């Protein structure tokens, strides 16, 4: 009697553990499937692995749900639903193995691909036969210890297809393993070999061929099923880890970090909630109390608690396990986004400074200007526009510079304004801009206001200097981006096929002085030495244009610049939207010759933003001219080869 009770308890425990593993595997497969759809679906290995995940999700969700249902409550539907995943799993395994082998530089010559599509066709036929009773019969409950669908006349044929597909896929993965030379690549494909084999063994429908063994040794069968589920769970995650490196150019640390965070916030959290709910149900049943009221409370509380713990702990895990020796540098870059002062942030900060200045001086007009390419450029201004237009004249910069030479950084009067030059904290003689505040009618400066303006001016200078340093940093990162991106793409592609390193790539970097040459030519678009004496005259496209314009360099340069600007133009009718900003800046600034302030007002942006966008627009024109030059050189080379 005691033995029978222990056997019943052990059987109930193993059955409960089996249901939890099945639910956990289904949740994990669903989470990884969504991740594959989100991040790297363009890669063939990732797409084929997503099909495997979908099959695993269907198999184990159907298994988990059918194990918790009574025969009269839709048991047969969920058992047949489980078989949808089982039918397509071996074919998906073949598809995945072929994609991995192709990644190592051995694409299909047609035979493998035809075999895969033929297998998908056979699987579709088995799917059509599934509800018709030819493939699987009705539910059997009495003759076996666990519910199953009775084998049909097509079941042996499916078993043959399953085994043949697994062998075919295993051979392809072995060939892929033999073709890789790097240890890390061999290790990851080794994960595929073992993991895919474990998934194939773990999802195999054993009850179709071993129902007698399961009936006689039910405890052993349940124990083996649980061990198989544990192996499927771990190797499923391991395969997802290896697949995460395909189709993306991110560094390894980013891939590991994002995958771990995805698993923690998804499957781990849900599995923990499932454990708590199961424990609550078991304890409540043991105590004989109703537990349905506690389920929503436990679910919500545990989800919030786990998400909060992950948010607090994960940055430390990421820093210590993924950043490596460059931990401090990477952490500095990681925090750059939070500390970055954008143009909008700078305007808000300077608005607060001007509000304090106006309150102290009891006036309504003030401005902050920054030193730019064309003199003092207004960053923020408030008050009487007419008075500001008079104060922000062309001779403002010479006046400030003269004050710098004579007095050096002291408050001085100019027109109807008090001006305070803003200097760099790092280089005290380097002018950053100027803070101006309207003079009162009596032109008197009360005691203490000079010190107040000095203190507020230093705050404005601090903001301008921080923004200037950050713009220099962003410019460096922008220049570094294309080359780093190319290196990361080549590094990622060459993990499994080193021939990718031999593929010819265009130099991602323009000549250092090319964009300034283009800007000089645009600034003298309607005539001037920067147009007619420009180094761009040496380009092949310009020389050909000069032949069309009777040797006139100005007309030739204008035609090339106009064509390059038109290539920047978006399709459709001209608009003043974000998509058209670069083209509108080029057109209004260089073609129409409008003033900076007028363009800024027309495009609803600050002058500082305008100058930054103008630099991007000029670089776009430079890129177009380089592309035109490459095309011209390629056509000339082909014409020369044809003549030979």
Residue, then its C-alpha position, 0 to 999 in steps of 0.5 A: x500500500x505504501x509503495x502504491x501511494x509513493x508510486x502515485x505521488x511520484x507519478x503525479x509529481x512527474x506528470x506535473x513537472x512534465x506539464x511545466x516543462x512543456x509549457x515552459x518550452x512552448x513559451x520559450x519557443x514563442x518568445x524566441x520566434x518573436x525575437x527572430x521576426x523582430x531582429x534578423x528575419x532577412x537572414x536565411x538561417x534565422x528565417x529557417x530557424x524561426x520555422x523550427x521555433x514555430x513547429x516546437x511552439x505548436x508541438x509543446x503548446x498542444x501537448x501542454x494543453x491536451x495534458x490538462x484537458x478532459x476527453x470531453x473538452x476538446x482533447x482530440x483537437x489539441x492532439x491534432x493541433x500538436x501534430x501540425x508542428x510534428x509534420x513540418x518539424x523534420x522539413x524545417x530541420x532540413x531547411x535549416x541545415x541547408x541554410x547553415x551549409x550555404x552560409x559556409x560558402x556551399x550554396x545549393x546547386x538545385x538538388x538540395x533545394x528541390x529535395x527541401x521543397x519536395x519535402x514541404x510538399x509531402x508535409x502538406x499532403x500529410x497535413x491535408x490527411x490529418x483531419x481525414x483519418x488516413x494519417x491518424x485515427x481517433x483518440x485512444x484512452x484505455x489501451x495506453x497510459x497517456x492519450x494519443x491518436x491511433x496510428x493510421x495507414x500513413x503513419x509508417x510513411x511519416x515515420x520514414x520521412x521523419x527519420x530520412x529528413x533527420x539523417x539528411x539534415x545531420x549530414x548537411x550540418x556535418x558538412x558545414x562543420x567540416x567547412x569551417x576553420x575558426x574554433x568559435x564557428x565550429x563550436x557554434x555549428x557544433x551547437x547546431x548539430x547537437x541541439x537539432x538532434x536533441x530537438x528531433x529526438x525530443x519531439x519524436x512521437x514515441x507513443x506511436x511506436x512504444x505505447x506498450x513500453x509506456x504502459x508497462x514502465x510508466x514511471x520510467x517513461x515519464x522520467x525519460x520524457x522529463x529528461x528529454x524536455x529538459x534537454x530540449x529546453x536548454x538546447x533550444x536556448x543554445x541554438x537560439x544563442x548561436x543563430x543570433x549571430x547570423x544576419x547581424x553586424x552587431x558586436x558579440x557583446x551586444x548580441x549576448x546582452x540583448x538575447x539575455x535581456x530578452x530571455x529574462x524579460x520573457x521566458x524566465x519571467x513567465x516560467x517563474x510566474x507559472x511556478x508560483x501559480x502551480x505552487x499556489x494551486x498545490x498548497x491550496x489543494x493540500x489545505x483544502x481552500x479556494x485559490x482562484x482569487x489569489x491567481x490574478x494577484x500572484x500573477x500581477x505582483x510576480x510579473x511586476x516584481x521580476x521586471x523590476x528586479x531585472x531592470x535593477x540588476x541587468x546593467x550590473x550583469x551587462x557591465x561585468x559579463x559582457x563589456x570585458x576589459x573595455x568596461x569603462x570606455x563602453x560604459x561612458x559611451x553607453x551613458x552618452x545618450x543620457x548626457x547629450x545636450x541636444x539643440x532643443x535642450x540648449x535652447x531650453x537652458x538658454x531660455x531659462x538664462x535669458x528669463x533670469x537676465x530679463x527679470x534682473x534687468x527688468x527688460x523684455x529683450x535679450x539674446x544669446x549668439x554663438x560664433x559661427x562660420x558667418x559671424x555671430x549667429x543667433x541661438x535664442x532671442x526674446x523680446x522686441x524683434x525690431x530692436x533685435x534686428x537693429x542690434x544683431x547687425x553685421x558689425x556685431x562680431x568686430x565690436x566684440x572682437x575689439x572689446x576682446x582686444x582692449x578690455x577682454x571679457x568685460x561687460x560693455x555697452x553697444x547701441x541699445x544693448x549691454x553685451x557680455x562676451x562668452x569665452x571658453x573655460x578651456x581656452x579663456x581667449x577663445x570667443x564662443x559667443x555673446x550675451x546681450x540684454x536691452x538697456x533701460x531708458x536711463x542707460x544706467x547699470x544698477x549696482x550688482x547687475x554687472x556681477x549678475x550678468x557675469x554669473x549668468x553669462x558664464x552659465x550661458x558660456x558653459x552651455x555653448x561650450x558643452x554643445x560645441x564639444x558634443x558637436x565635435x564628438x558627433x562629427x567624429x562619430x559620424x565620420x567613423x560610422x561608415x568604416x566601423x559599420x563595414x568592419x562589423x559587417x565583414x567580421x560578422x559575414x566572415x565568421x563562417x565563410x572567410x571568402x567574404x573578406x575577399x569581396x571588393x568593397x568601395x572605400x567608405x571614406x571621401x577624400x578629406x578635402x572633398x566636401x570643403x571643395x564642394x562647399x566652396x563651389x556652391x558658395x560661389x555658384x553664380x560666379x567667383x574664384x572658388x568656382x572657377x579655380x576649384x580642385x573639382x575641375x580635375x574631375x572627369x565629369x567636369x572635364x566632359x562638361x567643359x567640352x559641352x560648354x565650349x571650355x567654360x569652367x563656370x558653366x561646367x561646374x554649375x551643371x555638375x553641381x545642379x545635377x548633384x543637387x537634383x539627385x538629393x531632391x526627393x521624388x514628388x512636388x517640392x514641400x517644406x517637410x522633414x524629407x525635403x530639408x536638405x534639398x530646400x537648404x541647398x536650393x535657398x542657400x546656394x541657388x537662390x542666395x537667401x540669408x541664413x536668418x530668412x532660411x531658418x525662419x522659412x524652415x522653422x529651425x534655429x540658425x545653429x540647426x540650420x548650419x548643421x543640416x547645411x553641412x549634411x546637405x553639402x556632404x550629400x552633394x559631395x557623395x553624389x558627385x563622387x558617385x557620378x565620377x565613379x560611373x563616368x570612370x566605369x563607362x570610360x573603362x568599358x568603352x576603352x575595353x570595347x575599343x581594344 
